[in-house]
Amino acid sequence: MMLDWLHSHKELTAVAMGTAFGMLARIAMLRSDYRQYPAYPHGKIIHLALGLIAGALGAVAVPALFNKDYTAITFLSLAAQQFREVRNMERNTLSAIDDLELVPRGAAYIEGIAVVFEGRNYLAIVTALLTSLFAQWIVWWAGLTAGVLSLVISHLFMRGKRISHIARVEMAPIKLDGPNLYVGDIYMMNVGLDENRDIIREQGMGFILTPRSDDARVTIANLGQRQAILHDVSTRLGVYRDDGDPGLLPIAKLGLRTGQLGLLVLPREKDADKAYEAVSGVPLLEAAVRKPTKANRKSLEEAESNG
């Protein structure tokens, strides 16, 4: 009886399945981790509501196109405009609260988060559209299969690269030569106050990031990526400072000769294993990724072909 009803109401089945899978895709991609963003419950409610709208728009578009109602495309374009506004909303919100962080995220990290929120709404639309398409075009179980596969693909899109993919992370000793502070062989800064030097000796932890390639060397030199590392480590382990203590601010400095990145962090929870995991697990920012070797290789090939 139920199967007969599904076969006889293909359009309704396609819309319902598409909306459900679009919503499921957005739920699966909406996670509050150590960064605690989006906040619970109101931040999540906003994005779940947008996920429901995205799923419904993607699902309804298919039956409309099957009925030659081509104006349905305009609804998708309106959705795209709305999700661009979501990106602006996230950027403005995070920028406003970034000034209140003891260790700020930085503009590059904020832009990366905003882009992710926009992109995941598009993934919800695509999931709903494919589910609805196969349910309408073939049969309901084909829509079910397409929906499950779309959820798997959406999950794969969530798995971005981490710092450990492009750099080797190693703990390094902190050395104080008078007021001069070093992490390994990398000069970090001048620490003038004896009190700050004592705190750094007690609470400080040092890391050296060694790039795995020439492209990685350029990426970890990016100021936005450096700030993201410092913010994530400070968020996960806390930071031993208060507002108005510039001498206790975590810092990342580049070894100009070697291309290595030195990190000085002052965690509240001084746990070497957790700190190593925090540094290794920092997401690689899309805005920071550079591939100069690939560009130079293409330029060389073009020059040879023209010559």
C-alpha positions in Angstrom: 0.0 0.0 0.0 2.7 2.4 1.0 4.8 1.6 -2.1 1.8 2.1 -4.4 1.2 5.5 -2.8 4.8 6.5 -3.4 4.6 5.5 -7.0 1.4 7.3 -7.6 2.6 10.5 -5.9 6.0 10.9 -7.5 6.2 14.7 -7.3 5.2 14.9 -3.7 7.6 12.1 -2.9 10.4 13.8 -4.7 9.8 17.1 -2.9 9.6 15.5 0.5 12.7 13.3 0.0 14.7 16.1 -1.5 13.8 18.5 1.4 14.6 15.9 4.0 18.0 15.0 2.6 18.8 18.7 2.0 18.0 19.3 5.7 20.0 16.2 6.8 23.0 17.4 4.8 22.9 20.8 6.6 22.5 19.1 10.0 25.5 16.8 9.3 27.6 19.8 8.3 26.6 22.0 11.2 29.0 21.3 14.1 30.1 23.3 17.1 33.6 22.2 18.1 36.2 23.8 20.4 35.6 27.1 18.6 32.0 27.1 19.8 30.6 28.6 16.7 27.8 28.7 15.7 26.6 29.2 19.2 24.0 27.0 20.8 21.0 27.3 20.5 20.2 30.5 18.5 23.1 30.4 16.1 22.3 26.8 15.2 18.6 27.6 14.8 19.4 30.2 12.2 21.5 27.8 10.1 19.1 24.9 10.5 16.3 27.2 9.2 18.5 28.2 6.3 19.2 24.5 5.6 15.5 23.7 5.5 14.9 26.6 3.1 17.9 25.4 0.9 16.6 21.8 0.9 13.0 22.9 0.0 14.2 25.2 -2.9 16.4 22.4 -4.4 13.7 19.8 -4.1 10.9 22.0 -5.5 12.9 23.0 -8.5 12.9 19.5 -10.1 9.1 19.0 -10.3 8.8 22.5 -11.5 11.3 21.9 -14.4 9.6 18.6 -15.2 6.4 20.6 -15.7 8.2 23.1 -17.9 7.9 25.8 -15.3 11.3 27.3 -16.1 10.7 30.3 -13.8 11.7 28.0 -11.0 15.3 28.8 -11.9 14.8 32.3 -10.6 14.1 30.9 -7.1 17.5 29.3 -7.2 19.1 32.6 -8.1 17.3 34.3 -5.3 18.6 31.6 -2.9 22.1 32.2 -4.1 21.7 35.9 -3.3 20.3 35.1 0.1 23.2 32.8 0.9 25.7 35.5 -0.1 24.0 37.6 2.5 24.6 34.7 5.0 28.3 35.0 4.2 28.2 38.8 4.9 26.3 38.2 8.1 28.9 35.7 9.4 31.8 38.0 8.4 30.3 41.0 10.2 29.4 39.0 13.3 32.8 37.4 13.7 34.6 40.7 12.9 32.5 42.5 15.6 33.4 39.9 18.3 37.0 39.4 17.2 38.1 42.6 19.1 36.9 40.9 22.3 39.2 37.9 21.9 42.4 37.8 23.9 44.0 36.2 20.8 42.0 37.3 17.8 41.1 35.1 14.9 42.3 37.5 12.2 40.6 38.6 9.0 41.7 35.6 6.9 40.3 33.1 9.4 37.0 35.0 9.6 36.7 35.1 5.8 37.3 31.3 5.7 34.6 30.6 8.2 32.1 32.9 6.3 32.9 31.1 3.0 32.3 27.7 4.6 28.9 28.7 5.9 27.9 29.9 2.4 29.2 26.9 0.6 27.5 24.4 2.9 24.1 25.9 2.1 24.9 25.3 -1.6 25.8 21.7 -0.8 22.4 21.3 0.9 20.7 22.6 -2.3 22.6 20.2 -4.5 21.8 17.3 -2.2 18.1 18.1 -2.3 18.1 18.7 -6.0 19.8 15.3 -6.8 17.6 13.4 -4.5 14.5 15.0 -5.9 15.7 14.5 -9.5 16.3 10.8 -9.2 13.1 10.2 -7.2 11.1 12.1 -9.9 12.9 10.7 -12.9 13.3 7.1 -11.9 11.6 5.9 -8.7 11.7 6.7 -4.9 14.5 4.2 -4.1 16.7 5.9 -6.7 16.2 9.2 -4.9 17.0 7.5 -1.6 20.3 6.2 -3.1 21.2 9.5 -4.6 20.5 11.2 -1.3 22.7 8.9 0.7 25.5 9.3 -1.9 25.1 13.0 -1.7 25.5 13.0 2.0 28.7 11.0 1.7 30.1 13.4 -0.9 29.1 16.4 1.3 30.9 14.8 4.2 34.1 14.5 2.0 33.8 18.2 1.1 34.0 19.0 4.9 37.4 17.3 5.3 39.8 20.1 4.6 43.6 20.0 5.0 45.4 20.6 8.3 48.7 22.2 9.2 50.2 18.7 9.6 49.6 18.1 5.9 52.0 20.8 4.8 54.4 21.1 7.7 56.2 19.0 10.2 55.4 20.1 13.8 58.1 19.7 16.5 58.3 21.0 20.0 61.3 23.3 20.6 63.0 24.6 23.7 62.4 28.2 24.8 65.6 30.1 25.5 66.0 33.5 27.1 69.3 35.3 26.5 68.8 38.3 28.7 65.7 40.0 27.3 66.0 38.2 24.0 63.6 35.3 23.5 64.3 32.4 21.2 62.3 29.3 20.2 64.9 26.9 19.0 67.2 29.0 16.9 64.4 31.5 15.8 64.5 34.9 17.4 61.0 35.8 18.7 61.0 39.1 20.5 62.5 41.2 23.2 61.0 40.7 26.7 61.8 43.7 28.9 60.1 42.9 32.2 61.5 40.3 34.6 58.0 39.3 35.6 57.1 38.5 32.0 60.3 36.5 31.5 59.5 34.4 34.6 55.9 33.7 33.3 57.3 32.7 29.9 59.8 30.3 31.5 57.0 28.7 33.6 54.1 28.6 31.1 55.6 29.0 27.7 55.8 26.3 25.1 57.6 26.5 21.8 57.0 24.8 18.4 58.9 24.8 15.1 56.9 24.2 11.9 59.1 23.0 9.1 57.4 23.2 5.6 57.2 20.0 3.6 57.5 21.8 0.2 58.3 25.2 -1.3 54.6 25.8 -1.7 54.1 25.1 2.0 56.9 27.5 2.9 54.9 30.3 1.3 51.6 29.2 3.0 52.9 29.1 6.6 54.5 32.5 6.0 51.0 33.9 5.5 50.1 36.2 8.4 46.5 35.1 8.3 47.5 31.4 8.7 49.9 32.3 11.5 47.2 34.1 13.4 44.8 31.2 12.9 47.3 28.8 14.5 47.8 31.1 17.5 44.0 31.6 17.9 43.2 27.9 17.7 45.8 26.8 20.2 44.8 29.6 22.6 41.1 28.6 22.2 41.7 24.9 22.9 44.2 25.2 25.8 43.5 28.7 27.1 46.0 31.6 27.2 48.0 32.8 30.2 47.4 36.5 29.8 44.9 39.3 30.3 44.0 42.4 28.3 46.8 45.0 28.4 49.6 42.4 28.6 51.4 42.8 25.2 54.5 41.1 26.5 52.5 37.8 27.0 50.8 37.7 23.7 51.4 34.4 21.8 53.6 35.1 18.7 54.6 33.4 15.5 57.9 34.5 13.8 59.5 33.3 10.6 63.0 32.1 10.3 64.0 34.0 7.2 66.9 31.7 6.3 65.2 28.4 6.8 61.6 29.2 6.1 60.6 27.6 9.4 57.9 29.1 11.6 58.6 29.5 15.3 55.6 29.5 17.7 55.5 30.8 21.2 52.3 29.9 23.1 51.3 30.5 26.7 48.6 27.9 27.4 46.6 27.8 30.7 46.7 24.0 30.4 50.4 23.2 29.9 50.0 19.8 28.3 52.6 18.9 25.6 50.5 16.3 23.9 47.3 18.4 23.7 49.3 21.4 22.5 51.0 19.3 19.8 47.6 18.0 18.7 46.2 21.6 18.7 49.0 22.9 16.5 48.9 20.0 14.1 45.1 20.1 13.8 44.7 23.8 12.8 42.8 24.0 9.5 44.6 25.2 6.4 43.0 28.5 5.3 41.9 28.6 1.7 43.0 32.3 1.6 46.5 31.4 2.7 47.2 28.5 0.3 49.7 29.5 -2.4 51.2 27.4 -5.1 54.0 29.4 -6.7 55.9 26.4 -7.9 53.0 25.3 -10.1 52.6 28.8 -11.5 56.3 29.1 -12.2 56.3 25.7 -13.9 53.5 26.8 -16.1 55.2 30.0 -17.0 58.4 28.2 -17.9 56.5 25.7 -20.1 54.7 28.6 -21.9 58.0 30.4 -22.4 59.6 27.2 -23.8 56.7 26.6 -26.2 56.7 30.2 -27.4 60.5 30.1 -27.8 
